[in-house]
């Protein structure tokens, strides 16, 4: 029977040693070479600082000064002079399109519009003259009636002729105005279709900047469903995000937010410069725009960004690592070290941040909070404080 007892003792010894080290460190040795008692823990001094709730949303980078070139008509590209990533100047020819029929339609529409305007002007002059003659006739007939040279019937007939002349003029001018508006609408549609295109079919850069998108290819057809080109101006970049109605009241212009762009592995602070007051009709979200600092380089339009807004700030609060807080039966508690022993302290919590939590009651500044090894502790357990290198 002695042999099994010796075996059990041999097996129990390393288990006890492991419990003493708790975090996997080697047992500490006393001056006489014996193992020091106590569970190894790491601690930090409780202190106060500001904490805020962190709200992370996804957004997109774009240039503050961005021009999108659309050609609202399918056309063949005959030549391309720049590629995406090139720097362009205002007036540069980006590509050449075969737009013979579109340009002919545009010229015909402009001639039609100019003709409608001229016709309105000419007809108005004629009709105004007719109305004036009718008005003069009324005045002359009334003068003759006063001296007995015209009858009351003739006066009434003159007045009726005047009313008919005014009504006829107004009706004719209304029809001519409708013709002008129709011609103008057609011209504006073609203006949009051929904006930034000259009479030879050359697509002209309207501003200087970086050509971030170029969808035209030589001897291929361009689509009117996507931009032919996108030019970013030389100004600083911006970040646009969409936030919920619950978050938007907590965001204020001039406040800062943290931004991380994974494409270039860059983090920086950006200033909130605008908050839309009306939600998008489809998404019911509100657009928030942030200005990127001018010294942040490498950003391109279309890159995705993670934006963290800080709200519900608690200044000068007791803040501890979230993982130091334990729960049991709905009770939250931490361990502190007093006189070499672990003491359990019940706490109440408030805001949570990035890996930290506000403690609203239970802890005071200066106390030694157990941050590593707390899961192994019980009330009154002897402890020994070690560092991360121990």
C-alpha positions as CSV (number, residue, x, y, z in Angstrom):
1,X,0.0,0.0,0.0
2,X,3.0,2.3,0.5
3,X,3.9,2.3,-3.2
4,X,0.6,3.8,-4.4
5,X,0.9,6.6,-1.8
6,X,4.3,7.5,-3.0
7,X,3.1,7.6,-6.6
8,X,0.2,9.9,-5.7
9,X,2.5,12.2,-3.8
10,X,4.8,12.3,-6.8
11,X,1.9,13.2,-9.1
12,X,0.5,15.9,-6.8
13,X,3.8,17.7,-6.4
14,X,4.0,19.3,-9.9
15,X,0.2,20.1,-9.7
16,X,0.8,22.1,-6.5
17,X,3.8,23.8,-8.1
18,X,1.7,24.8,-11.1
19,X,-1.0,26.3,-8.8
20,X,1.6,28.4,-7.1
21,X,2.9,29.8,-10.4
22,X,-0.7,30.4,-11.7
23,X,0.5,32.2,-14.8
24,X,3.0,29.6,-15.9
25,X,6.1,31.3,-14.4
26,X,8.7,29.4,-12.4
27,X,8.1,29.3,-8.6
28,X,10.0,32.1,-6.8
29,X,12.8,31.0,-4.5
30,X,13.3,32.4,-1.0
31,X,16.7,33.2,0.4
32,X,17.0,29.7,1.9
33,X,16.2,28.1,-1.4
34,X,12.7,27.1,-0.6
35,X,9.7,27.9,-2.9
36,X,8.0,31.2,-2.0
37,X,4.3,30.8,-1.1
38,X,1.6,32.7,-3.0
39,X,-0.1,32.7,-6.4
40,X,1.8,34.7,-9.1
41,X,-0.2,37.7,-10.4
42,X,0.4,40.9,-12.2
43,X,-1.1,44.2,-11.0
44,X,-1.5,47.8,-12.1
45,X,-2.2,50.8,-10.0
46,X,-5.7,52.1,-10.4
47,X,-5.8,55.5,-11.9
48,X,-8.4,58.0,-13.4
49,X,-8.6,59.2,-17.0
50,X,-11.1,60.0,-19.7
51,X,-13.1,57.3,-21.4
52,X,-15.6,57.4,-24.2
53,X,-17.9,54.9,-26.0
54,X,-16.4,53.9,-29.3
55,X,-18.7,53.6,-32.3
56,X,-17.1,52.0,-35.4
57,X,-18.6,52.4,-38.9
58,X,-17.2,51.8,-42.4
59,X,-16.7,54.7,-44.9
60,X,-15.0,55.5,-48.1
61,X,-12.2,57.9,-49.1
62,X,-12.8,60.4,-51.9
63,X,-11.2,63.6,-53.1
64,X,-12.7,66.9,-51.9
65,X,-12.6,68.2,-55.4
66,X,-13.6,65.3,-57.7
67,X,-15.0,65.5,-61.2
68,X,-16.9,62.6,-62.8
69,X,-17.0,62.6,-66.6
70,X,-20.1,60.8,-68.1
71,X,-20.9,60.4,-71.7
72,X,-24.7,59.8,-71.9
73,X,-24.4,58.1,-75.3
74,X,-22.8,54.9,-76.4
75,X,-19.8,55.8,-78.6
76,X,-16.7,54.3,-80.1
77,X,-13.3,55.4,-78.7
78,X,-10.8,56.0,-81.4
79,X,-7.8,57.1,-79.3
80,X,-6.7,57.3,-75.6
81,X,-4.0,59.6,-74.4
82,X,-3.9,59.1,-70.7
83,X,-4.1,56.1,-68.3
84,X,-5.4,55.8,-64.7
85,X,-2.9,57.2,-62.3
86,X,-1.6,59.9,-64.7
87,X,-1.5,63.6,-63.8
88,X,-3.6,65.7,-66.1
89,X,-4.0,69.5,-66.6
90,X,-7.2,71.3,-67.3
91,X,-7.8,71.3,-71.1
92,X,-5.9,68.1,-71.7
93,X,-7.5,65.7,-74.3
94,X,-8.2,62.5,-72.4
95,X,-9.5,60.5,-75.4
96,X,-11.3,60.9,-78.7
97,X,-14.8,59.6,-79.4
98,X,-16.6,58.9,-82.7
99,X,-19.7,61.0,-82.1
100,X,-20.8,62.0,-85.6
101,X,-24.5,61.4,-85.2
102,X,-24.6,62.7,-81.6
103,X,-22.8,65.9,-82.6
104,X,-25.2,66.3,-85.6
105,X,-28.2,65.9,-83.2
106,X,-26.7,68.4,-80.8
107,X,-26.1,71.0,-83.6
108,X,-29.7,70.4,-84.9
109,X,-31.1,70.8,-81.4
110,X,-29.2,74.1,-80.8
111,X,-30.4,75.4,-84.2
112,X,-34.0,74.4,-83.2
113,X,-33.7,76.1,-79.8
114,X,-32.2,79.3,-81.3
115,X,-35.0,79.3,-83.9
116,X,-37.7,78.9,-81.2
117,X,-36.3,81.8,-79.3
118,X,-36.1,84.0,-82.4
119,X,-39.7,83.0,-83.4
120,X,-40.9,84.0,-80.0
121,X,-39.3,87.4,-80.2
122,X,-40.6,88.1,-83.7
123,X,-44.1,86.9,-82.9
124,X,-44.3,88.8,-79.6
125,X,-43.4,92.0,-81.4
126,X,-46.2,91.5,-84.0
127,X,-48.8,90.5,-81.4
128,X,-47.8,93.4,-79.1
129,X,-48.4,95.8,-82.0
130,X,-51.8,94.3,-82.7
131,X,-52.8,94.7,-79.1
132,X,-51.6,98.3,-79.1
133,X,-53.6,99.1,-82.2
134,X,-56.7,97.6,-80.6
135,X,-56.1,99.7,-77.5
136,X,-55.7,102.8,-79.6
137,X,-59.0,102.0,-81.4
138,X,-60.8,101.8,-78.0
139,X,-59.5,105.2,-77.0
140,X,-60.4,106.8,-80.4
141,X,-63.9,105.3,-80.4
142,X,-64.6,106.6,-76.9
143,X,-63.4,110.1,-77.9
144,X,-65.8,110.0,-80.9
145,X,-68.6,108.8,-78.6
146,X,-68.0,111.8,-76.4
147,X,-68.7,114.2,-79.3
148,X,-71.6,112.1,-80.7
149,X,-69.7,110.7,-83.7
150,X,-69.8,107.1,-82.5
151,X,-72.4,104.9,-80.9
152,X,-72.2,102.9,-77.6
153,X,-72.4,99.7,-79.7
154,X,-69.2,100.8,-81.6
155,X,-67.4,101.5,-78.2
156,X,-68.4,98.0,-76.9
157,X,-67.2,96.4,-80.2
158,X,-63.8,98.2,-79.9
159,X,-63.4,97.0,-76.3
160,X,-64.3,93.4,-77.4
161,X,-61.7,93.6,-80.2
162,X,-59.1,94.7,-77.7
163,X,-59.9,91.8,-75.3
164,X,-59.7,89.3,-78.1
165,X,-56.4,90.8,-79.2
166,X,-54.9,90.4,-75.7
167,X,-56.3,86.9,-75.3
168,X,-54.9,85.9,-78.7
169,X,-51.5,87.3,-77.9
170,X,-51.3,85.5,-74.6
171,X,-52.4,82.2,-76.1
172,X,-49.9,82.4,-79.0
173,X,-47.0,83.4,-76.7
174,X,-47.9,80.6,-74.3
175,X,-47.6,78.1,-77.2
176,X,-44.3,79.6,-78.3
177,X,-42.9,79.4,-74.7
178,X,-43.8,75.7,-74.6
179,X,-41.9,75.2,-77.8
180,X,-38.9,77.0,-76.3
181,X,-39.0,74.9,-73.2
182,X,-39.2,71.7,-75.2
183,X,-36.3,72.7,-77.4
184,X,-34.3,73.8,-74.3
185,X,-35.0,70.5,-72.6
186,X,-33.7,68.5,-75.6
187,X,-30.6,70.7,-75.8
188,X,-29.8,70.4,-72.1
189,X,-30.0,66.6,-72.4
190,X,-27.6,66.7,-75.3
191,X,-25.4,69.2,-73.4
192,X,-25.2,66.7,-70.5
193,X,-24.4,63.9,-72.9
194,X,-21.6,65.9,-74.5
195,X,-20.3,67.8,-71.6
196,X,-16.5,68.1,-71.7
197,X,-16.6,67.0,-75.4
198,X,-15.5,69.5,-78.1
199,X,-16.8,69.7,-81.7
200,X,-14.2,67.1,-82.8
201,X,-15.2,64.4,-80.3
202,X,-12.3,65.1,-78.0
203,X,-13.0,64.5,-74.3
204,X,-11.4,67.5,-72.4
205,X,-10.2,67.4,-68.8
206,X,-12.2,70.1,-67.0
207,X,-9.7,70.4,-64.1
208,X,-6.1,69.5,-63.1
209,X,-5.5,66.5,-60.9
210,X,-5.0,62.7,-60.8
211,X,-6.9,60.6,-63.3
212,X,-8.0,57.9,-60.9
213,X,-10.4,56.1,-63.3
214,X,-10.2,55.7,-67.1
215,X,-12.7,53.4,-68.7
216,X,-12.1,54.3,-72.3
217,X,-10.0,51.9,-74.4
218,X,-8.9,52.4,-78.0
219,X,-11.2,50.8,-80.7
220,X,-13.8,49.8,-78.1
221,X,-17.2,51.2,-77.2
222,X,-17.7,53.2,-74.0
223,X,-20.8,52.6,-71.9
224,X,-23.2,55.3,-70.7
225,X,-23.8,53.4,-67.5
226,X,-20.4,54.1,-65.9
227,X,-18.0,57.1,-65.7
228,X,-15.7,57.5,-68.7
229,X,-13.2,59.1,-66.3
230,X,-12.8,60.4,-62.8
231,X,-10.4,63.1,-61.9
232,X,-9.4,63.9,-58.3
233,X,-8.2,67.5,-57.7
234,X,-5.1,68.4,-55.8
235,X,-6.9,69.3,-52.7
236,X,-7.0,67.2,-49.5
237,X,-9.1,64.1,-49.2
238,X,-12.3,63.4,-47.3
239,X,-14.0,60.4,-45.6
240,X,-17.7,59.9,-46.0
241,X,-19.7,57.5,-43.7
242,X,-23.3,56.7,-43.1
243,X,-24.5,56.6,-39.5
244,X,-27.8,55.6,-37.8
245,X,-30.3,57.9,-36.3
246,X,-29.2,56.7,-32.8
247,X,-25.7,57.8,-33.4
248,X,-26.1,61.1,-35.4
249,X,-27.3,63.2,-32.4
250,X,-24.1,62.4,-30.6
251,X,-21.8,63.6,-33.4
252,X,-20.8,67.2,-33.5
253,X,-19.0,69.3,-36.2
254,X,-15.4,70.0,-35.2
255,X,-15.0,66.8,-33.1
256,X,-12.3,64.3,-34.0
257,X,-12.6,60.7,-35.0
258,X,-10.1,57.9,-35.5
259,X,-9.7,56.6,-39.1
260,X,-7.9,53.4,-40.2
261,X,-7.3,52.7,-43.9
262,X,-6.3,49.0,-44.3
263,X,-5.2,49.4,-48.0
264,X,-2.2,51.5,-46.9
265,X,-2.2,50.4,-43.2
266,X,-2.5,54.0,-42.1
267,X,-4.2,55.4,-38.9
268,X,-4.9,59.1,-38.4
269,X,-7.4,61.5,-36.7
270,X,-9.9,63.3,-38.9
271,X,-12.2,66.3,-38.1
272,X,-15.9,66.1,-38.6
273,X,-16.9,68.9,-40.9
274,X,-20.5,68.2,-41.8
275,X,-23.5,66.1,-40.6
276,X,-26.5,65.8,-42.9
277,X,-29.7,66.8,-41.3
278,X,-31.9,64.6,-43.5
279,X,-31.6,60.8,-43.9
280,X,-31.2,59.1,-47.2
281,X,-34.7,58.0,-48.4
282,X,-33.6,54.5,-49.2
283,X,-31.1,53.6,-46.4
284,X,-32.5,55.9,-43.6
285,X,-28.9,56.7,-42.7
286,X,-27.2,60.1,-42.3
287,X,-24.1,61.1,-44.2
288,X,-21.1,62.4,-42.1
289,X,-18.1,63.9,-43.8
290,X,-14.7,64.2,-42.2
291,X,-11.6,66.1,-43.5
292,X,-8.4,64.2,-43.8
293,X,-5.2,66.0,-42.6
294,X,-3.2,67.3,-45.5
295,X,0.0,65.4,-44.4
296,X,-1.7,62.0,-44.8
297,X,-0.4,60.5,-48.1
298,X,-1.1,57.5,-50.2
299,X,-4.9,57.8,-50.2
300,X,-6.9,57.2,-53.3
301,X,-10.6,57.7,-54.0
302,X,-12.6,54.5,-53.4
303,X,-10.4,53.1,-50.6
304,X,-12.4,51.8,-47.6
305,X,-11.9,53.3,-44.2
306,X,-12.9,52.3,-40.6
307,X,-14.0,55.3,-38.7
308,X,-14.4,55.3,-34.9
309,X,-16.5,58.0,-33.3
310,X,-16.1,58.7,-29.6
311,X,-19.3,59.6,-27.8
312,X,-20.7,59.7,-24.2
313,X,-17.4,60.9,-22.7
314,X,-16.8,60.3,-19.0
315,X,-13.9,62.6,-17.9
316,X,-11.6,61.7,-15.0
317,X,-13.1,58.2,-14.6
318,X,-11.6,55.1,-12.9
319,X,-10.7,53.0,-16.0
320,X,-9.5,49.4,-15.8
321,X,-8.7,46.6,-18.3
322,X,-12.0,44.9,-19.2
323,X,-10.5,41.5,-18.8
324,X,-9.7,42.2,-15.2
325,X,-13.4,42.3,-14.3
326,X,-14.9,38.9,-13.4
327,X,-18.6,37.9,-13.2
328,X,-20.5,35.4,-11.2
329,X,-24.2,35.1,-10.8
330,X,-24.8,38.6,-12.2
331,X,-22.2,40.0,-9.8
332,X,-19.2,41.9,-11.2
333,X,-16.0,41.9,-9.2
334,X,-12.2,42.4,-9.3
335,X,-9.3,41.3,-7.2
336,X,-7.0,43.8,-5.5
337,X,-3.8,43.0,-3.5
338,X,-3.7,44.1,0.1
339,X,-0.9,43.0,2.5
340,X,0.2,40.2,0.2
341,X,-3.3,38.7,-0.1
342,X,-6.1,38.8,-2.7
343,X,-9.2,40.6,-1.8
344,X,-12.4,40.5,-3.9
345,X,-14.1,43.8,-4.5
346,X,-17.6,44.1,-6.1
347,X,-17.7,46.9,-8.7
348,X,-20.3,48.7,-10.9
349,X,-19.3,49.5,-14.4
350,X,-20.2,52.3,-16.9
351,X,-18.8,53.0,-20.4
352,X,-16.7,50.6,-22.3
353,X,-13.9,51.6,-24.7
354,X,-11.1,49.8,-26.6
355,X,-10.3,47.0,-24.2
356,X,-11.1,49.1,-21.1
357,X,-14.1,49.7,-18.9
358,X,-15.2,52.5,-16.6
359,X,-15.7,51.5,-12.9
360,X,-18.3,53.7,-11.3
361,X,-18.0,52.3,-7.8
362,X,-15.9,49.8,-5.8
363,X,-12.4,51.0,-6.7
364,X,-10.3,54.0,-5.8
365,X,-7.2,55.5,-7.3
366,X,-4.0,54.0,-6.0
367,X,-5.3,50.5,-5.3
368,X,-3.3,47.5,-6.7
369,X,-5.6,45.9,-9.3
370,X,-4.9,42.3,-10.4
371,X,-4.8,42.2,-14.2
372,X,-3.2,38.8,-14.8
373,X,-3.9,35.7,-12.8
374,X,-7.3,36.9,-11.3
375,X,-9.1,33.8,-12.6
376,X,-7.1,31.6,-10.2
377,X,-7.8,33.6,-7.1
378,X,-10.1,33.2,-4.1
379,X,-10.7,35.6,-1.3
380,X,-7.7,35.8,1.0
381,X,-5.3,33.8,-1.2
382,X,-1.7,34.7,-0.6
383,X,-0.2,36.2,-3.8
384,X,3.1,37.3,-5.0
385,X,3.4,40.1,-7.6
386,X,5.5,39.4,-10.6
387,X,6.2,41.4,-13.8
388,X,5.6,40.3,-17.4
389,X,9.2,39.2,-17.6
390,X,9.1,37.0,-14.5
